[in-house]
Every structure is written in C-alpha cells, then in structure tokens.
Amino acid sequence: MFRRLLIANRGEVAVRVARACRDLGISPVGVASESDFGARWLACMDDVVCLGPSAARDSYLRMERVVQAALQQGCAALHPGWGFLSENPRFAALCEHYGVTFVGPPSSAMEVMGRKAPAKAAMRAAGVPVIPGSVGLLTSVDEAAACARETGYPVILKADAGGGGRGMRKCFDEAQLRAAFVQASAEAESAFGSGALYLEKYLEGGRHIEVQVMADRFGACVHVGERECSVQRNHQKLVEESPSPVLDAPTRARIGGIAVRAAQSIGYVGAGTIEFLRADDGAIYFMEMNTRLQVEHGVSELVGGLDLVHLQLHVAANGRLALAQDDVRLSGSAIEVRINAEDPSHDFRPSPGTLAAFDFPLDRGPGTIRVDTHMQKGDAVSPHYDSLIAKVIAHAPTRAGAIETLLACLRQARVEGVATTLPLHLAVLDSREFRAGTYDTRSIPGWPASAR
C-alpha cells in the first residue's frame, strides 16, 4: 500500500478520501487554492500545498502544478476525486509519465470513454445496446438532417466532449434541427473547446439508471447494483437512490452484467459508473461512462456494505479484488439528497455566505443517516466553487423506511446563513410521484414546473 497520497481536489471529496487514507495507514496530502488555504477541512491532511489563486483554472486545474506537488511531497499516488481533473486523460497520462500512480483507470480507457462518439462505438463493439442515432460524429447540418429523418423525430443533438447539458438541443422537426445545430456546436466549442456533435433518438419519459462497477488490473470486475438518478434539473442530479424502484430482479441482474462486460471490454481499472437510459417500453440503452468515483457513491456503499474508496486504493496499489459477484450482497434501500447553497425558489441562484447554523440530526426515523460534508458552523461557502455543502443519505430495510428516515432528518435540519435546496428535497421526498416511484427525467416530482 502507498505511504503518502496526494488528494487533487477540495472540500467534501477531499475529506472523504483522506478518511479512507487514515483507515489504511496512508498519509494524506492536500492541495488548496489561495482562497481555500487555511480552511478548517484541510485539518484532515498531514501536509497541504498551495496551488495558486482562487480561480480553479489557476489552481486546481493546473495539471503540472498538481503533479509537481505530488512529487515534491513524496507521494507515490494521486487521487483525483470527482470534478476538476478527475476525467482528464492528459492528466492521468501525466501522472503515469512521472511515475505517480493515478487512482483511477488507465488514460487509454479514459480517452475512449471521455468522448461520446468513441464510447458508443466501443460499446457497440462490445455488444452493449446504445440509443439509435448517428454512427460517429456529424460532419454537417445536412448529415444531421439525413440522420434525423432515418432515426425519426424527436431527436437530440449532443456535444461529443460535453456534459451537464451544455451543447445539447432537443429537436422536433428539421427546421428546428438546422437552427439548433449551429447553436449547439457554438455552445460546445465555447464550453469544451470542441464543437463536434452527434445525434440520438430523443426518448421522452426515460429513467436515468447507472451501475457502479469496480475492476482490478487483472481483469476481474464486479458491479454494486444500480442507482436511480432520474430526479434532475438541467441534467444535474438532485436525488439518487438504490435500488431503482422501476427495475425487477431479472432486469437488475441483466443491466449489472452489461455494465461489467462494458468495463471489461475497454480494460477498465478502478471505480466507474456505466450510465443507462431506460425507455418507457423497458428497453435499456447505454448513454455514457463516468470514469471516476461518483458524488453519489455513498448510496452504493450503504446498500452494498462496501467502502469503494478503500477498494479504489487497494486496486490502484496492484491489489486483486477479493470478492466475486456472488460476494456482493445488496441489502435494503438508500436515498441521497445533495444539499447545495442555492435558492431553489429563485432559479437555484447561488447563495454563498457564512453558516450561522449547520446541523443534521442522525437519530430520526426507522433507518440510519449518513452525512458526508466538509462544512461546520462558522464556515464560509465560497463563491468560487461548487455549491455542495452536504450529502445526506438514509438507509433502511425498505424504500418507504428510507424515505421516512430522510424526511425526518431534513425536517429537523438547521442550516442558517445561506439559502439551501432543503425545501426542494422535502417537497420531492414527500410527493406522491416519488413515493410511488413513478417519476422520470421530465420533471421534478413535487416541485413547481416553473422552477425547473
């Protein structure tokens, strides 16, 4: 196992990885921007390196500085967390070049899955079902129109290098497609440095379901069940749960097997997530792969009884997975909400400030509560970075029990000094649609459509 490890991230994920390092006897080394330097959450690190100014592009996204920090601090490995450089194949390759173990997949696997068109091609080759649409990237708006006529409207244009809904347009006829093509390409070029687009059939009312996988360097791979992530705003997840209320046991086993086959087909190593869309008719289609640890990994940890960060570090240190698929026993139901410093009643406007109160009771409801956070009363929510201040996860023997446990905790929670998404989550969890499991990606259950 590694002696020292650099955590190339900030906030909650940095605290989460540092805790796993302590469990395994690894010395965690942190990095920070000038505005983060001195933050209380950095106390969990043995050493901290200042990377530069507050803007992420001048600090957390400076690949050379991050790798240099690892080398200067004598860190044999580097954990990228999520966000920032976590899915950048150039960063993974830079670590490999300088002999720093990147806790994640090989850069070659990241390269394949980092762009949507090559990823779909790789999945087709592996026999994984993909959403009907263009084969490869579109070279012109005329090609897009021809593909849409063959696929059938409605269709959706997507940025090859995209994410988070940018460079994405739904089109219901050819006139709309031709106008949207120029807009989507320009937006993708601005956001990702590439205006390349591809086209898919737009499947309305689908369910966003992802499967957690873990693979070692020797070809072994297991899945830890699925997570339902259909409660979204602008393609950003708000609530995650496992198991999905819409899958039966045979479908659950089938989709898990598909995810494992997909990961093995590209020589994947470490933790990753295969994302699927379940259509209204029950068909399952591959969408993309997140080649990193997910924000919502705690949901899978609670139902699977595993520590995914421990497994990541074990695999990165050339360890073999000590469990086969039959050893992964999923139990109960887990539901996570992301508490952000945003005002959902005013179009989710960011709400930086100082936390005058910050408390989530852990002893409410029939199940258990886990709170993952880097914040405490008196801490400042920075305007420079992601607004996530806590993830609250409930686990209970039944889905109804998990809902009641989470509702009981959130109703008694005290977060003051900033606006938060707590009212949204309370409305969702208490809605008829969510309780019945009949929601999909088209709306936020229990929340006004005008706020979406």
N, C-alpha and C positions, 0 to 999 in steps of 0.2 A: 504493500500500500504506500501511497505518497506520504512524504514527511511534511511538505508545505504545498499549499494550493492557492492560486490567485483566483479571487471571485470577481470576474469582469462585469460587474453590474452594481446596482444600488437598491436601497430600500428593502421591501419585503422579501424579494427573491434572494438578495444577498444574505439576509438574516437566516432564511430557510437553509441555504447551502452551508452557511457557517455552522449551524446547529448540527447538520449531518457530519461535517468535518470533525467537530468535537466528539461526536459519538464514536467515530472511527479512529480517533487519536491523530488526526491531521491538523496541522496548524493553519488556520485560515488567514489569508492576507487580503485586505480590501483595497479598493480604489475609490476615489471620490473627486468630484469637481470642486472648484473653489467654494461654491455656494453650499455644497454638501459637507465639506471638510469641517469637522467638529460636531457633526450631527450625532445625537445620542445613539442611534442604531449602529454606528461604527464601533461602539464599545465591544461588540462581539468579535472583533478582529484582533489578531495579535499585532499586526502592523497595517498601516494604511499609507498608500501612495497617492499624492495629489496629481491628477492628470492634466488639469488646466482650467480654463474659465468655465462659467456656468453652462453655457450653451453646449448641448450634447455633441454637436459637430466638432467642438474644440476640446472635448474631454473624453467622454465615454465612447465616442465613435472613432477616436484616433487609434487605428489598429497598431501602428508602430509603437506608440507610447504604452499601450496596454501590454504588448508582448515584452517590451523593454522593462516594464515594471516587474513582470514575472521573472525575467532573467536576473535582474538586479536583486530581487528578494529571494533568490534561490528556490523558486517554485518549480517543481517538476511537472505540474499540471495546472490547467486553467479551466474554470467552469464559467460558461458564458451566460447562464441563467436563461431568461427569455427577453425578447426585445433587443434593442441596440444591435450588437454584432452576432447574436446567437445563431442566425441562419445565413451568415455571410460566408460562402465557401472560400473566398480570398483570405478571410481572417483565419479560418480553420487551416488553410494551406500554409499561411504564415507561421502559425504555431508549429505545424509539422516541420517546416523548414528549419526552425530554430531549436527543434528537439523538445518543445513543450507539449505535453500530452493534452490534446483538446478533448474535454469531456463531452463527447458528442460523436456523431457519425463521421466517417471519412469525408474529406472535402469533395471527393468524386461523387458520393451519394447525395451530398447537399447540392452539388451542381445540377444533377439530374432532376431532383425534386424541387429545386428553387424556382424553376420556370415552369409555367403551367403546361405549355405545349409538349416539351420533352417529358414531363412527368406523365402526361396522358399517354404518350407514345410508349413509355416504359411499362405502364400498367396494361395497355392493350397487349403488348408482347408477353406479359405475364398471365394473360387470361383474366384480368380483372375488369369487370364491366365499367364502362365510362359513359358519361352523358353524351347522347348523339350530338354531332356538330362538326366543325371543321377538323380536318386531319392536318395538324400543323398550323403554322401562323398564316394569317391572311395577308396577302400582298397588296390588295387594293380594295376599294369600296365595291367595285364591280364583282370581285370574287366573293366578298361578304354577302352581297345581294343574291348571287347564284347559290351560295351555300344555304342561305336562309330559305330560299324557295324550295330547295331539296329537303331541308330539315323540317320546314313547316313553322309558321309563326304561332305563338310569340317566341322570340329568341333573345339571347342576352350576349352582349359584347363584353369581353373581359380583358384586362391587361395581362400580358404574359408574365410580367415581372411584378404584378400587383398584389394588393391585399387591402383589407379594411374598406372595401367598397369603392376605392378610387380607380378611375379608368374603367368603370363598369356602367353599362346602359342597357335597360330593357327596351325592346323594340317590338311593336305590334303590327307594323307594316313596312313596306320598302321605303317609303318616303321618310319615315321616322328613322329607319336604319341608316340611310345615307347621311342624314344630318347628325345622327349620334356617332357615326364612325369617326368623323373629324373631331368632334368634341372629346370622345373617349381617348383617342390617340394623343391629342394635345395634353389632356389631363395626365395620362400615363407618362408621357415624356417629361412633364414637369415634376411629377412625384417620384418617378423611378429611374429617370434617365433613359427610358426606352418606351417608344410609342407603339411597340408591337402588340397586336390584338389577336384574339381567337374568338370563336363563336360557339355557343352551345344552345341547345333547345332550352327554353325557359320553362321550368316545371313549377307551376304555381301550387302553393299549399304544401310544399315539401317539408320534411323533417330533417334537421341537421344533426347527424349522428356521427360521432367519432369514436375510434377504437384506440385504446392505449396499448402500445407494444413495447417490448424490451428485448433487445438482442445482444448477444455477445460476439466476440471476434472469431468464434469457432463455428458459426452457422446456426447456433441454437437461438430460437426466438419463441416468445410466449406473448399472449395478449392478456390484459387485465380487464376484460369486459369493455362495455361501451359507455359513453357519456352522451346524454341528450342535451343539445345546445341550441334549441330552436327559439328560445326567447332572446331576441336580438333587437338592437337598434342600429340602423345603418351598418349592418353586417358585423357589429361588435356584440359579443356575447354578454348577457346580463345575468342569466341564471343557468346553472349546469346541474344535471342530476344523473345518477346511475343507480339502478338500470333504467333504460328508457321505458316509459310506460306503454309504448306503442309496439315493442318487439315481443314476439313469443320466443320460447326456448329454442326451437329449431332455427329460426332466423338469427337469433343471437349467436348460436354456435357457428352458423354459416358465415356471418359477417366477420366474426372473430378469425375464422380460418382464412378468409380472403385477406384480411389485414396482415396476418402473419406471412402469407405467401407473397404479398406485395413487398413487405420489408425484406424478406429473404432474397427476392429477385434482384434487388439492387445492392446487395452486400451491406445492408444497414447494420449499424452498431449503436447501442445505447437506447435511450428513451426517445420515442417518437409517437406521433399520432396520425393515423390514417383517417381522413375525413370523408364521409359519405353523405349523399342526399337520398333520402327515402321518398320516392314519389307516392302520390295518392293511391296508386294501384299496388303499392307494396314493393315495387322494383327498387333495387339498391344500386346506386351508381357512385363510383369513385369521383371525388372532387379535387382533393389535393392532399399533400402530406406536410405536416409541421415537423421539421427535423430538429426538434429541441424538446425540452421539458415544457409542459403547458402550464399556464396560470392555474388551471383547474385540476392539476394533478392530484390534489388532496382528496378529491371526490373518489378517484380510483383507489387511492391508498386506504381509505376508510372501508370501502366495500371489499377490497382485496386483502386487507391485513398485511400490506407490504409497505416498505419505505423505498420509494422509487429513487430518491437521491442516493441512498445507500447503494442501491443496485447500479445506478449510473457510475458511481465512483469505483465500485468493485469491477465492473466490466471495463472501465477505462484503464484500470491497473492490470489488464490482461487476465482477469479472473473469468472463470466459466460460470454461466448461470447454474445455480444449484437447484433449480426447480424446473420440472417439465410442466406441460399444460395441465395435466391432471392434478398437479400440486397447487394450482391456483384455484382457491375456493372463494367464490364471491358470496358475500353474506349481507343481507339487509339492504337498506336504501340510504343513499347520501344525496344531499342537495346543498349546493353552494350559491351564495349571492356575493357579488362584488360591491363593496361599499366604496363609492367614489365621492370625492369632494366636488360635486356638481349639483346644480339645481335643476331637477327634472321638470319642474313646473315652468321653467323659463328656458326651454330648448336645451337643457343639460349644460347650461352655462358654467364654466369652471368657477370654483369658489375657493381660491387659496386663502390662507389665514392661519391663525393660531388656535389649536384645540383647547378650548376652555374646559371641556369635559370629554372623556373618552372611555366608555365602559360598556362591555358586553357581558351580561350575566351568563354563567356557564351551567347553572343548575335549574334550567327551566325545561318543562316538557318531559315526555316519556323516553327520549333518547339522550344522546350526548352532543355537546357543542365543541367545535374546534375553531379557534380564531387565529388566523395567520396574519400577522401585522408587524410593522417596524415602528409604529407610532405609539405615543403615550400622551397623556395630558400635558399640555405645555409645549408640545412640539409644533413646528410650523409646517404647513402644507405648502410645498414650493410651487410657484407658478411655472417653473422651467420644465417640469417633467410630468409623467403620467399622474393622474389624479387619484389612483387607487390608494386607499388608506387602510383597508382591511378586507379579508375574505372570511366570511362566516359560513361554516359548514356544519350541517346537522346530520347525524347518523342514527338510525333506529331500525328495529327489525322489519318495519313496514314503511311503505311510502307515506301513508297517512300519518304515521308516527313521526317521520322525519319532517313533514310539513308543519305539524303542530309544535314540534320542538323548536324549529327555526322561527316560526311566528312568535312563540313565547319569548324567545331571546330578543328578537328585534323589537318587539313591543316595549320591552323594558330597557332597551339600549339607551345610553345617554352619549350623544355626540353633539357638542356645542362649540360655537365659534366659527363654524363653516356650514354651508348648506351641503346636504348629502343626498344620496339616492335611496335612503331608508324608506321614505314614503312610497316610492315606486315598488320596492321589493315587497313591502307589506301588502300593497294592492294586488300584485301578481300572485303571491302565495295564497291569498285569501279569495282569489277569483274562482268562479265556477269552472271556467275553462281549464285553469291549471290543475285544480283538484281532480278534475275528471281526466286529465291527461290528453285533452282534445285540442290543444293549441298547436300552431305551426309557425313558420317563419314570417307569415304575412302581417302579424300584429302582435302587440304586447298584451297578453291577457290581463284584463282588469285595469288597463291604463288607457286614458283617452287617446283616440286615434290621432288627434291633432298634435299630440306631444311626440309622436313617433317621427 
